[in-house]
Amino acid sequence: MTAQLDHYRLLGRSGLRVSPLALGTMTFGVQAAWGSNEEDAARIFDKYIERGGNFVDTANFYAAGASEALLGRLLGNRRERIVVSTKYSLTERRGDPNASGNHRKSMVRAVENSLRRLATDYLDLLYLHMWDFRTPVEEILRAFDDLVRSEKVLYAGLSDLPAWQASRMQAIAELRGWSPFIALQISYSLIERTGERDLMPMAREMGLGVLPWSPLGGGILTGKYSSEDLGAGAGDMGSRKAINAASGRLSPHSLAIADELKGRGARNRPLAVTGRLAWTLLNSAVTTPVIGVRTPAQLDDNLAALDVMFSTEQAARLDAASCIELGFPHDLLAGTMQGMIFGGVTVERRETK
């Protein structure tokens, strides 16, 4: 059974309804070859909304705030029907130690600035963007809770942090009656599956819906890069290629996976580009991949992923081409130790909501 943008899903352990694909706006307002001008951004946004989409993702760091400002202009009188998520943590003013990080001052000031740029009086979802390894978790949790109680933020989320910190914070929030987290954004694609070790099982257990960012591996899974691109320097961060090189996504390993899938996709449509995006939805922890597109045509290609249906054999092929070792203790506990743990008795666990 295929899905549509207006077949909504609950986000994490909450009642918030969101589309099965979120519209990422990192390219909106970017003055670079890989950015979207205002006209294209408006066409992308309008088409997404017309198809029933209701979940739009941005961050205060994207295009130095220009992404939020452009999104604010596009929202207009449609604000109430759209779930708007943004993020804080990355620097808004280089050289200012308090203009970045996870602490209360950074969070509160970032929210005020985001509200102004988005021309709204509340955020549906606020993410901690990246873990800073500095701020006490109690400070983060209480600041989130205060913003939710003030109704400037309705829900809280996390992004790009260790699994043990996320689970620790969720447990503390639940014990103290503070606002829980409902969403987790992580890099997840056929070339980046390490989140399957701890982050995704943690999210499923702790009530966080997973939202993969870069589900096409920064474009690498579209087949646009080759081994000739491996020498791309990280100095010119105005190009998408340089960003992929600096992040480690552009590597011999990822290109080998893309090449393997390219050959299989030529023989089988579900394994083509749309299938590589649709594959992320096979994981039960995933609620909504965040798609990043630069043109309306790319949006059409991404939305076609909702029509992809995998056979058991096709899903197995994709898994085999991109599988990773889970490592210790996962491989140990999933192997012969099962017999020692259960002594030959079958014990079934039923998932509960």
C-alpha positions in Angstrom: 0.0 0.0 0.0 1.5 3.3 -1.0 1.4 6.5 1.0 0.5 10.1 0.2 1.7 13.4 1.7 -1.8 13.8 3.3 -1.7 10.4 4.9 -0.3 11.8 8.2 1.7 10.1 10.9 2.0 10.8 14.6 5.5 12.2 15.4 7.1 10.1 18.2 5.1 9.7 21.4 2.9 12.7 20.7 -0.4 13.6 19.0 1.3 15.9 16.4 0.3 14.9 12.8 3.0 15.2 10.2 3.4 14.2 6.5 5.5 11.1 5.6 8.0 13.4 3.9 9.1 16.7 5.4 10.2 19.6 3.2 13.7 20.6 4.1 14.6 24.3 3.3 18.4 24.3 3.8 18.7 25.4 0.1 16.2 28.2 0.5 18.0 31.6 0.5 21.4 30.1 -0.2 23.4 32.4 -2.5 25.3 29.5 -4.2 25.0 27.2 -7.2 23.2 24.6 -5.1 20.7 27.0 -3.6 17.1 27.9 -4.6 16.2 31.4 -5.6 13.0 32.9 -4.2 10.9 32.0 -7.2 11.9 28.4 -7.2 11.5 28.2 -3.5 8.0 29.5 -3.7 7.1 26.9 -6.5 8.6 24.1 -4.4 6.8 25.2 -1.3 3.4 25.7 -3.1 3.6 22.3 -4.8 4.4 20.5 -1.5 1.5 22.2 0.2 -0.9 21.5 -2.7 0.0 17.8 -2.5 -1.1 17.8 1.2 2.3 18.3 2.8 2.3 20.0 6.2 5.8 19.6 7.7 8.5 22.1 6.9 12.0 22.0 8.3 14.6 24.8 8.7 17.3 26.1 11.0 18.5 29.5 12.2 22.0 28.6 10.7 20.7 27.9 7.2 21.9 30.7 4.9 22.7 32.8 8.0 19.0 33.2 8.7 17.8 33.8 5.1 16.2 30.4 5.0 13.9 31.2 7.9 13.2 34.7 6.6 12.2 33.3 3.1 10.1 30.6 4.7 8.3 33.3 6.8 7.4 35.1 3.6 6.1 31.9 2.0 4.0 30.9 5.0 1.8 34.0 4.9 -1.8 33.1 5.8 -1.0 29.4 5.6 0.9 29.4 8.9 -1.7 27.6 11.0 -1.9 24.5 8.8 1.9 24.1 8.6 4.1 22.3 11.2 7.2 24.5 11.3 10.4 23.1 12.8 13.6 25.0 13.3 16.9 24.4 15.2 19.3 26.3 17.4 22.9 25.6 18.5 25.1 26.7 15.6 26.7 30.1 15.7 24.7 33.2 14.8 27.7 35.5 15.3 31.2 34.3 14.9 33.5 35.3 17.8 30.6 35.6 20.3 30.9 32.7 22.8 27.2 33.0 23.8 25.8 33.2 20.2 26.1 29.4 19.8 25.9 26.2 21.9 23.2 24.4 23.7 22.9 26.6 26.8 19.8 28.7 27.9 21.0 32.0 26.6 21.7 30.6 23.2 18.4 28.8 23.0 16.2 31.7 24.2 17.9 34.3 22.0 17.8 31.9 19.0 14.1 31.3 19.5 13.3 35.1 19.6 15.3 35.6 16.4 13.7 32.7 14.7 10.2 33.9 15.6 11.0 37.3 14.2 12.4 35.9 10.9 9.6 33.4 10.5 7.0 36.1 11.3 5.2 33.9 13.7 4.5 33.9 17.5 5.3 30.2 18.1 7.4 27.3 16.8 5.7 23.9 16.4 9.0 22.1 16.9 12.4 23.3 18.1 15.5 21.0 17.8 18.8 21.2 19.6 20.8 21.2 16.4 24.2 19.7 17.5 25.6 18.5 20.8 28.2 21.0 22.2 29.8 18.7 24.8 29.7 21.6 27.3 26.2 22.5 28.6 24.7 20.6 31.6 21.7 18.5 30.5 19.5 19.9 33.3 20.0 23.4 31.9 19.0 22.3 28.4 15.9 20.4 29.6 14.7 23.2 31.9 15.1 25.8 29.2 13.1 23.7 26.7 10.4 23.2 29.3 10.2 26.9 30.1 9.8 27.7 26.3 7.1 25.0 26.0 5.2 26.4 29.1 5.5 29.9 27.6 3.9 28.5 24.3 6.6 30.0 22.2 7.6 26.4 21.4 5.1 23.5 21.3 7.3 20.5 21.0 11.0 19.7 21.6 13.4 17.6 19.5 17.0 16.6 19.2 19.5 16.3 16.4 23.1 15.0 15.9 24.1 13.9 19.4 25.2 10.6 21.1 22.4 8.1 21.8 23.3 7.8 25.5 22.9 11.6 26.0 19.5 11.6 24.2 18.2 8.7 26.3 19.6 10.2 29.5 17.8 13.5 28.8 14.6 11.8 27.9 14.6 9.8 31.1 15.4 12.9 33.2 12.6 14.9 31.5 10.1 12.1 32.2 11.1 11.7 35.8 10.9 15.4 36.5 7.7 16.1 34.6 9.5 18.3 32.1 8.6 18.5 28.4 9.8 15.3 26.7 11.4 15.1 23.3 9.3 13.7 20.4 11.7 13.8 17.5 15.3 12.9 16.6 17.0 14.1 13.4 20.0 12.0 12.3 21.9 11.3 9.1 20.5 8.1 7.7 20.7 6.7 4.2 22.0 3.7 2.3 25.5 5.1 2.7 25.1 6.1 6.3 23.5 3.3 8.4 25.5 3.6 11.6 22.5 5.1 13.4 21.1 1.6 13.3 23.5 0.5 16.1 22.2 2.7 18.9 20.4 5.9 17.9 17.5 4.3 16.1 16.8 1.5 18.7 17.1 4.2 21.4 14.6 6.5 19.6 12.1 3.7 19.2 12.4 2.7 22.9 12.2 6.3 24.2 9.4 7.6 22.1 11.3 9.8 19.6 10.2 9.7 15.9 13.3 9.5 13.6 13.6 12.0 10.8 16.5 11.1 8.5 18.3 14.1 7.0 20.2 13.7 3.8 18.3 10.5 2.9 20.0 10.5 -0.5 23.5 10.9 1.0 24.0 14.6 -0.1 23.1 13.6 -3.7 25.7 10.8 -3.8 23.0 8.1 -4.1 21.6 9.9 -7.2 24.7 8.9 -9.1 25.9 12.4 -9.8 29.4 11.8 -8.4 32.3 9.6 -9.5 35.8 8.7 -8.4 37.0 11.8 -10.2 35.3 13.9 -7.6 37.2 12.3 -4.7 39.9 15.0 -4.9 37.4 17.8 -4.1 38.8 20.1 -1.5 36.9 21.3 1.6 38.1 24.9 1.3 35.3 26.2 -1.0 32.3 25.5 1.1 30.1 27.2 -1.5 29.9 24.0 -3.5 27.8 20.9 -2.6 30.7 18.7 -3.7 33.1 20.4 -1.2 30.5 20.0 1.6 30.1 16.3 0.9 33.9 15.9 0.9 34.3 17.7 4.2 31.6 15.7 5.8 33.0 12.4 4.7 30.0 11.4 2.6 32.0 11.6 -0.6 34.3 8.6 -0.2 35.3 5.4 -2.1 33.0 3.4 0.2 29.9 5.6 -0.6 30.7 5.7 -4.3 31.0 1.9 -4.4 27.5 1.6 -2.8 26.1 4.1 -5.3 27.7 2.3 -8.2 26.3 -1.1 -7.0 22.8 0.4 -6.7 23.1 2.1 -10.0 23.6 -1.2 -11.7 20.7 -2.8 -9.9 18.5 0.2 -10.4 18.9 0.0 -14.1 17.2 -3.4 -14.1 14.6 -2.6 -11.4 12.7 0.6 -11.0 12.2 0.3 -7.2 16.0 0.2 -6.8 16.4 3.5 -8.7 16.8 7.0 -7.1 13.2 7.1 -5.7 13.7 3.7 -4.2 16.8 4.8 -2.4 14.8 7.5 -0.6 11.8 5.1 0.0 14.2 2.6 1.6 14.6 4.8 4.7 10.9 4.4 5.4 11.3 0.6 5.7 12.8 1.1 9.2 10.0 1.1 11.7 11.8 3.8 13.8 11.5 6.3 10.9 8.6 8.7 10.9 9.5 11.2 8.2 12.6 11.7 6.0 13.6 15.3 5.5 14.0 15.9 1.7 16.2 18.7 0.4 15.4 19.8 -3.1 16.6 22.7 -5.3 14.0 22.7 -8.0 10.3 21.8 -8.5 11.4 18.8 -10.7 13.6 17.4 -7.9 10.6 17.7 -5.6 8.5 15.6 -8.0 11.3 13.0 -8.1 11.4 12.8 -4.3 7.6 12.7 -3.8 7.5 9.7 -6.2 9.2 7.7 -3.4 5.8 7.5 -1.7 4.7 5.3 -4.6 7.5 2.7 -4.3 6.6 -0.7 -3.0 9.4 -3.1 -2.2 9.3 -6.9 -2.6 11.1 -8.9 0.1 13.8 -9.7 -2.5 14.3 -6.0 -3.4 14.6 -4.9 0.2 17.2 -7.7 0.8 19.2 -6.5 -2.2 19.4 -2.9 -0.9 20.3 -4.2 2.6 23.0 -6.4 1.2 24.6 -3.6 -0.9 24.8 -1.2 2.1 24.9 -3.3 5.3 27.2 -2.5 8.2 28.5 -4.5 11.1 26.6 -3.6 14.3 29.6 -4.4 16.4 29.7 -5.2 20.1 27.5 -5.9 22.0 24.8 -6.1 19.2 26.4 -8.9 17.2 27.1 -10.9 20.3 23.6 -10.6 21.7 21.9 -11.4 18.3 24.0 -14.5 17.7 24.6 -17.8 19.5 24.1 -16.1 22.9 20.3 -16.2 22.2 20.3 -19.9 23.0 22.1 -19.2 26.3 19.7 -16.4 27.2 16.4 -18.2 26.5 17.5 -21.9 26.8 15.6 -22.9 23.7 12.3 -21.2 24.8 10.6 -18.8 22.4 9.7 -15.5 24.1 7.9 -13.0 21.9 7.8 -9.3 22.6 4.8 -7.3 21.5 5.3 -3.7 20.7 3.2 -1.3 22.8 2.5 2.3 22.1 
